Amino acid sequence: MELPWLGLGLSANLDARALPNPWQLHARFPDLFDFVEYSAPLSLAEARAQAPRMQELEANRATLPVLFHPVHLNLHGPQLELARNLQALDAQARALGSPWVGNDVGWWHHQGSAFPGYLYIPPSLDAQGLDDAVAHALHVQSALSVPLALENPAVVARRGSMHVLAFMAELHARTGCPLILDLGHLLAFQLTAGLPVDAALSELPLEAVIEIHLAGGVVSARGERRFYVDDHTQPVREELFGLLEQVLPHCKRLRAVCFEGDGHPPEIALGTLRRLRALVPAFARDPLTLEPRPSKEKHTLSSEARSWKIFEALYGEREVHEDPEGHAAETDHRLAVLAESLDRAFPLTRLLTAGSRAQLLAFGRSPELRNFFDGTGRELAQCFAAFARRRVREKPDAGVEAALAFESWLLAQSSLPADPQLARGVRVASFPSDLSELVFAARAVKRNLAGRAWGSERWDTAALESVAQAARRPGAGPWWIAIRRSPEGIETVNLDAELLGVLRAASAGATLAELLAEPRHAEGAARAQRLGLLTSSGSPGSPQAAP
């Protein structure tokens, strides 16, 4: 099997508003990078339905080849990937011409439900974890007509005594799969193990590395230790550029270097790509021939209970004895991602019922979160709403009830058809009671807490009592708001009588020009346009977001 030289690439998650847009950037700077690596569901039909930029990716394959890097593919965990999922994965790779498929060695989802924020669980770096990773890799590779490239996982908490590079070397030896070296993930392991950034490089067969990843991340301190958290929206750390320069000459069979620049504005991505272009020139190389290596190993897994014990440790239910400080740091990160995920649908209820670390841990160890992975297809927001309802039954609170009722209603309203006469995606609705003070309080208190945290290095959740008080004193309704759903959550705008009158007139057919020319509507129409509720061109607006 021949693998082409791809050169320097830029990743894309195919969200409509995600930055940077690789195809716009490539149109302006065609010599700056050579391919796009993308993440999407395993099924091509689902990818086309769920990923807004999939059509753009397919239309530009002739000028920008693609690499498929799915984030819904288990290479660890208690269950092997279903045959139909692997058939869909192979079909997509062949249809789009991806010369190989790469993925982090981790437990990404259970029965179709991905871990919050796609924050996978890496294997234990021991014999049993290695056996399970081997079984997963062989199972996936056996269903693919292109090579499966295995990426070293991000490790924060130590589980097992192996170095991650030794683990990957053994995984390659037992499966024959080529490797992806993620430099940020390597830095994460080196920091948590207290090792130099380039420690144990000799343990990895660099000749097996066909792709290198470089992305942003954050280094934080906990006591005397430092931890690296992989976060593509952050700047690339200088240590990673140094590592890249160190390993490049030794990766003799390298086919691609990818900058995972999701979330970087175009001008920032350009600076990183220019620096990488100097290290990865745009010249053709001969294809690399990979010889298939049949393996006699069985595709069998160890007990399911072990994987769930790790899950329970990371989400706060089970005490750990190996590297408790590392587990605490990883749990902190997972709880932050969990809170961010919940805030897209239930920001007010989350502040009132899971505003502290202890309360987030209560949800982390709850049966409702575990039910998220039961295969019924429930959304994380639905599971959290069930958790909040149970807490209200156990400890009645009128404020929590009001917030939960409002946000449940808001979620339902946001899924209804928008008003075609307003800006794209916008609709108007009213709630029986006025919770505008609660929305204001949540935004104001979060801003205050964030500012104070800079000075005190402490997040004082006692201040959330102000939010609880506002929730318990709703005003008289009806409360009119404009609603629109976005990738960040459900956006709302309070409508006073003037704005409401303008939007009603627009719904009845009045154009923006007519509203601006009408004295009684002119000021309100101008405000509605500024808030993104009305546009002259029909392009989407940007109303302010709820907290």
C-alpha positions in Angstrom: 0.0 0.0 0.0 1.5 3.4 -1.0 1.1 6.5 1.1 1.5 9.8 -0.7 3.5 12.7 0.7 1.0 15.2 2.0 3.3 17.9 3.5 2.0 20.5 5.9 -1.7 20.5 6.9 -4.2 22.5 8.9 -7.0 20.8 10.9 -10.7 21.7 10.7 -13.7 20.6 12.7 -16.2 21.7 10.0 -18.4 23.9 12.3 -20.0 26.8 10.4 -18.4 29.5 12.5 -15.1 27.8 13.4 -11.9 29.6 12.8 -9.8 29.4 10.8 -11.6 28.5 7.6 -8.9 26.4 5.8 -10.3 26.9 2.3 -10.6 30.7 2.6 -7.1 30.8 4.0 -5.7 28.5 1.2 -7.4 30.7 -1.4 -5.4 33.7 -0.1 -2.1 31.8 0.6 -2.1 28.7 -1.7 1.6 27.9 -0.9 1.3 28.0 2.9 -0.2 24.5 3.5 -1.0 21.4 1.5 -3.9 19.4 3.1 -6.8 19.6 5.6 -7.2 17.1 8.4 -10.8 17.0 9.5 -13.0 15.5 12.3 -16.5 14.3 11.6 -18.9 11.4 12.4 -17.9 8.0 11.0 -20.8 7.9 8.7 -20.5 10.1 5.6 -24.2 10.7 5.5 -24.2 11.8 9.2 -21.1 14.0 8.5 -22.8 15.7 5.6 -25.9 16.3 7.7 -24.1 17.4 10.9 -21.0 19.2 9.7 -21.8 22.5 7.9 -18.5 22.7 6.1 -18.5 19.2 4.8 -19.7 20.4 1.4 -16.9 22.9 1.2 -14.4 20.2 2.1 -15.7 17.8 -0.6 -15.8 20.6 -3.2 -12.2 21.5 -2.7 -10.5 18.1 -2.5 -8.8 18.6 -5.8 -6.8 21.5 -4.5 -6.7 20.5 -0.8 -6.5 16.8 -0.1 -8.0 15.5 3.1 -7.1 13.3 6.0 -9.8 11.8 8.2 -9.2 12.1 11.9 -12.5 10.9 13.5 -13.2 11.7 17.1 -15.9 9.0 17.5 -13.7 5.9 17.1 -12.8 3.8 20.2 -9.2 2.6 20.4 -9.6 1.7 24.0 -12.5 1.0 26.4 -14.8 -1.8 27.4 -16.4 -2.5 24.0 -15.0 -3.0 20.5 -16.4 -0.7 17.8 -19.5 -2.1 16.0 -19.0 -3.6 12.6 -21.5 -1.2 11.0 -19.5 1.8 12.4 -16.3 0.5 10.9 -17.9 -0.1 7.5 -19.1 3.5 7.6 -15.6 4.7 8.5 -14.0 2.8 5.7 -16.6 4.0 3.2 -16.0 7.6 4.2 -12.2 7.3 4.0 -12.4 5.7 0.5 -15.1 8.2 -0.8 -13.0 11.2 0.2 -9.6 9.7 -0.6 -8.1 9.8 2.8 -4.8 7.9 2.5 -5.0 6.7 6.1 -7.2 7.2 9.2 -5.6 8.4 12.4 -7.0 8.6 15.9 -5.8 9.0 19.5 -5.5 5.7 21.5 -8.4 6.3 23.8 -11.9 5.5 24.9 -13.9 8.2 23.1 -17.5 7.1 23.4 -19.8 4.4 24.9 -22.7 3.1 22.8 -22.6 6.3 20.6 -22.4 8.8 23.5 -19.1 10.7 23.4 -17.5 11.9 26.7 -18.3 15.5 27.4 -16.1 17.8 25.2 -14.8 14.6 23.4 -12.4 14.3 26.3 -11.5 10.7 25.9 -10.0 8.4 28.6 -6.5 7.0 27.7 -5.6 3.4 28.5 -3.6 2.4 31.6 0.0 2.3 30.6 0.5 -1.3 31.7 0.2 -4.8 30.3 -3.6 -5.0 30.5 -4.0 -1.5 29.0 -1.7 -2.5 26.2 -3.5 -5.8 25.5 -6.8 -3.8 25.2 -5.3 -1.2 22.9 -3.9 -4.0 20.7 -7.3 -5.7 20.5 -9.0 -2.4 19.5 -6.4 -1.5 16.9 -6.4 -4.9 15.2 -10.2 -4.9 15.2 -10.4 -1.5 13.5 -7.6 -2.2 11.1 -9.2 -5.5 10.0 -12.2 -3.5 8.7 -10.3 -0.8 6.9 -8.9 -0.7 3.4 -6.5 2.1 4.3 -3.9 2.1 7.2 -4.9 2.9 10.7 -2.4 5.3 12.3 -2.2 5.3 16.1 -1.7 8.5 18.0 -0.1 8.7 21.5 -2.8 9.8 23.9 -2.8 12.9 26.2 -2.0 11.6 29.7 -2.5 13.7 32.8 -2.9 11.1 35.6 -0.4 8.3 35.8 -2.0 4.8 35.5 0.6 2.1 35.0 4.4 2.2 35.0 5.2 2.3 31.3 6.4 5.5 29.5 3.8 6.5 26.9 6.5 6.2 24.1 7.4 2.7 25.2 3.7 1.9 25.2 3.2 3.2 21.7 6.4 1.3 20.5 5.0 -2.0 21.8 1.6 -1.2 20.3 3.2 -0.6 16.9 5.2 -3.8 17.3 2.2 -5.9 18.0 -0.2 -4.4 15.4 2.0 -3.2 12.6 0.0 0.0 12.6 2.0 3.2 11.7 2.2 6.0 14.4 1.2 9.6 14.8 3.4 11.5 17.2 1.4 14.3 18.9 4.0 16.6 20.5 1.5 18.3 22.9 0.4 14.9 24.2 4.0 13.9 24.7 4.6 17.1 26.7 1.6 16.3 28.9 3.1 12.9 29.8 6.6 14.2 30.4 5.3 16.9 32.8 3.0 14.6 34.7 5.9 12.1 35.0 8.4 14.9 36.0 10.6 14.2 33.0 12.5 16.4 30.6 10.5 17.3 27.5 12.5 15.0 25.2 12.9 12.1 27.6 12.7 8.5 26.2 12.5 9.6 22.6 14.8 6.7 21.9 12.1 4.3 23.0 9.8 5.2 20.1 10.6 3.8 16.6 10.6 7.2 14.9 10.8 5.4 11.5 7.2 4.2 12.2 5.9 7.8 12.5 4.1 8.9 9.4 2.4 12.0 10.9 3.2 14.6 13.5 0.7 16.8 15.3 1.3 20.2 16.8 -1.4 22.1 18.7 -2.0 24.6 21.5 -2.3 23.8 25.2 -2.0 25.2 28.7 0.4 24.3 31.4 -1.0 24.7 34.9 0.5 24.1 38.4 -0.9 22.0 41.2 1.3 22.1 44.2 4.8 21.3 43.1 3.7 19.6 39.9 2.9 21.0 36.5 0.3 19.6 34.0 -0.3 20.2 30.3 -3.9 20.3 29.1 -4.5 19.8 25.4 -6.5 22.8 24.1 -6.4 23.6 20.4 -7.7 27.1 20.9 -4.6 28.1 22.9 -1.2 29.3 21.5 1.3 26.7 20.6 4.0 26.4 23.3 7.6 27.0 22.4 8.6 23.6 23.8 6.6 22.0 21.0 8.4 23.9 18.2 11.7 22.8 19.8 10.5 19.2 19.9 9.4 19.3 16.3 12.9 20.5 15.2 14.5 17.8 17.2 12.4 14.8 15.9 11.9 15.9 12.2 15.3 14.7 11.0 14.8 11.2 12.5 11.3 10.6 11.1 12.5 9.2 7.8 9.1 7.9 6.7 7.1 11.0 7.7 4.3 11.8 5.3 2.6 14.8 7.0 2.8 17.4 9.7 -0.5 18.9 10.9 -1.1 22.1 12.8 -4.3 21.5 14.8 -5.2 25.2 14.8 -8.9 24.9 15.7 -10.1 28.2 17.2 -7.2 30.4 16.0 -8.1 33.6 14.1 -6.7 33.5 10.6 -3.9 36.0 11.3 -2.7 33.9 14.2 -2.9 30.7 12.3 -0.9 32.3 9.5 2.0 33.1 11.8 2.2 29.5 13.0 1.9 28.1 9.5 4.6 30.3 8.2 6.9 29.1 11.0 6.0 25.5 10.2 6.4 26.0 6.4 10.1 26.8 7.0 10.5 23.4 8.6 8.2 21.4 6.3 8.9 22.6 2.7 6.3 22.1 0.0 8.1 19.7 -2.3 7.0 16.3 -3.5 8.5 13.1 -2.2 8.2 9.5 -3.4 5.3 7.5 -2.1 5.9 5.4 0.9 5.1 1.7 0.6 3.6 0.1 3.7 3.5 -3.7 3.7 0.6 -5.2 5.6 1.6 -7.2 8.6 -0.9 -9.9 9.5 -1.2 -10.5 13.3 -2.2 -13.6 15.1 -3.4 -11.7 18.1 -7.0 -12.0 19.1 -9.4 -9.1 19.2 -10.5 -9.8 22.8 -10.8 -7.4 25.7 -10.3 -7.7 29.4 -13.1 -7.1 31.9 -15.5 -4.2 31.3 -15.3 -3.3 35.0 -11.8 -2.0 34.8 -12.7 0.7 32.3 -15.6 1.9 34.3 -13.4 2.0 37.5 -11.2 4.5 35.7 -14.3 6.5 34.6 -15.5 6.6 38.2 -12.1 7.7 39.4 -12.0 10.6 36.9 -15.5 11.8 37.5 -15.1 11.7 41.3 -16.9 8.6 42.5 -14.0 6.4 43.4 -10.9 7.0 45.5 -7.6 6.4 43.8 -4.2 5.3 45.3 -2.0 5.7 42.2 -1.1 9.3 41.5 -4.0 10.9 43.4 -2.7 14.4 42.6 -2.6 13.7 38.9 -6.2 12.3 39.1 -7.3 15.4 40.9 -5.8 17.6 38.2 -7.5 15.5 35.5 -10.8 15.6 37.3 -10.5 19.4 37.6 -10.2 19.6 33.8 -13.0 17.1 33.2 -15.3 19.0 35.5 -14.5 22.3 33.8 -15.3 20.7 30.4 -18.5 19.2 31.8 -19.6 22.6 33.2 -18.9 24.2 29.8 -20.9 21.5 28.0 -23.9 21.9 30.4 -23.8 25.7 30.1 -24.8 25.5 26.4 -28.3 24.4 27.4 -28.7 25.0 31.2 -26.4 27.8 32.3 -28.7 29.2 35.0 -29.7 25.8 36.4 -26.1 24.6 36.3 -25.0 27.7 38.4 -27.8 27.0 40.9 -27.3 23.2 41.3 -23.7 22.5 40.2 -22.0 25.9 40.6 -19.2 24.5 42.9 -16.7 21.7 42.4 -18.4 19.6 45.0 -21.8 20.0 43.2 -20.2 19.2 39.9 -18.7 16.0 41.4 -22.2 15.1 42.6 -23.4 15.2 39.0 -20.2 13.3 38.0 -21.0 10.4 40.3 -24.7 10.5 39.7 -26.8 7.8 38.0 -28.1 10.4 35.6 -24.6 11.0 34.1 -24.0 7.2 33.9 -27.4 6.9 32.1 -26.0 9.2 29.4 -24.0 6.2 28.2 -26.9 3.6 28.2 -27.3 3.6 24.5 -30.7 5.3 24.4 -29.3 8.4 22.6 -30.2 10.8 25.4 -28.5 14.2 25.3 -26.2 15.2 28.1 -28.5 18.2 28.7 -31.5 15.8 29.3 -29.5 13.8 31.8 -28.5 17.0 33.7 -32.1 18.1 33.7 -33.1 14.8 35.3 -30.4 15.3 37.9 -31.6 18.8 38.7 -35.2 17.7 39.0 -34.2 15.0 41.4 -32.3 17.5 43.5 -35.3 19.8 43.6 -37.5 16.8 44.8 -34.9 16.0 47.5 -34.5 19.7 48.5 -37.3 22.0 47.2 -36.1 25.3 45.9 -38.4 27.7 44.1 -35.5 29.4 42.4 -34.1 26.2 40.9 -37.5 25.2 39.8 -38.0 28.5 38.0 -34.7 28.4 36.3 -35.1 24.7 35.2 -38.6 25.4 33.9 -37.4 28.4 31.9 -34.4 26.7 30.4 -36.4 23.5 29.6 -38.9 25.8 27.8 -36.1 27.7 26.1 -34.6 24.5 24.8 -37.9 23.4 23.3 -38.5 26.9 21.8 -35.0 27.0 20.2 -35.8 23.8 18.2 -39.0 25.2 16.6 -38.9 26.9 13.2 -37.5 30.4 13.2 -39.4 33.4 11.8 -38.4 33.8 8.1 -39.0 37.5 8.3 -36.4 38.1 11.0 -32.6 37.5 10.9 -31.6 33.9 10.3 -32.5 31.6 13.1 -34.4 34.2 15.2 -37.8 33.7 16.7 -39.8 35.6 19.3 -41.6 34.0 22.2 -42.9 34.8 25.7 -42.4 33.1 29.1 -45.1 33.3 31.8 -42.9 35.0 34.4 -40.1 37.5 34.0 -36.7 36.0 34.8 -34.6 38.8 33.3 -33.1 39.7 36.7 -31.9 36.1 37.0 -30.2 36.3 33.6 -28.7 39.6 34.6 -27.5 38.3 38.0 -25.9 35.2 36.5 -23.9 37.3 34.0 -23.0 39.9 36.6 -21.9 37.5 39.3 -19.8 35.4 36.9 -18.0 38.5 35.8 -17.4 39.6 39.4 -16.1 36.1 40.4 -13.8 35.9 37.4 -12.3 39.3 38.2 -11.8 38.5 41.9 -10.3 35.2 41.1 -7.4 37.0 39.3 -6.6 38.7 42.6 -7.3 35.9 45.1 -6.5 32.8 42.9 -9.8 31.5 44.3 -13.3 31.0 42.9 -15.6 32.0 45.7 -18.8 30.1 44.9 -20.5 31.6 48.0 -21.3 34.6 45.8 -23.7 32.5 43.8 -26.2 33.1 46.5 -27.0 36.3 44.8 -28.0 34.3 41.7 -30.2 32.1 43.9 -31.9 35.1 45.4 -32.7 36.6 42.0 -34.1 33.2 40.9 -36.6 33.2 43.8 -38.1 36.5 42.9 -39.3 36.4 39.3 -41.3 39.3 38.0 -44.7 39.3 36.5 -45.1 38.0 33.0 -45.3 37.7 30.1 -41.6 38.1 29.4 -40.9 38.6 25.8 -37.5 37.5 24.3 -35.9 36.8 21.0 -34.3 33.4 20.8 -31.6 31.8 18.6 -29.6 28.6 19.0 -25.8 28.8 18.3 -22.8 26.4 18.7 -22.1 28.2 22.0 -25.6 27.8 23.4 -29.0 29.4 23.2 -28.8 33.1 22.7 -31.5 35.4 24.1 -32.3 39.1 23.9 -34.8 40.9 26.1 -37.5 42.7 24.2 -39.0 45.9 25.5 -42.2 47.3 24.0 -40.3 49.2 21.3 -38.3 46.2 20.1 -41.3 43.9 20.3 -43.3 46.2 18.2 -40.6 46.4 15.5 -40.2 42.6 15.4 -44.0 42.1 15.1 -44.1 44.6 12.3 -41.2 42.8 10.5 -43.0 39.4 11.0 -46.1 40.9 9.4 -44.0 41.8 6.3 -42.5 45.2 6.9 -39.0 45.6 5.5 -36.1 47.1 7.4 -36.1 50.1 5.1 -39.8 50.7 5.8 -39.3 50.3 9.6 -36.4 52.8 9.6 -38.5 55.3 7.6 -41.4 55.0 10.1 -40.9 57.5 13.0 -42.5 55.3 15.6 -40.3 52.3 14.6 -37.0 54.0 13.4 -35.1 53.9 16.7 -36.3 50.4 17.6 -35.5 49.1 14.0 -31.9 50.5 14.3 -31.5 48.7 17.7 -32.9 45.5 16.3 -30.4 45.6 13.4 -27.5 46.3 15.8 -28.6 43.3 17.9 -28.7 41.1 14.9 -32.5 40.5 15.0 -33.1 42.2 11.7 -30.7 42.5 8.7 -31.1 44.2 5.4 -29.3 41.4 3.5 -30.7 38.4 5.3 -27.3 37.4 6.7 -27.1 36.1 10.2 -26.8 38.5 13.1 -25.1 38.2 16.4 -27.5 38.9 19.4 -26.0 38.9 22.8 -25.8 35.6 24.5 -27.3 34.4 27.7 -24.7 33.6 30.4 
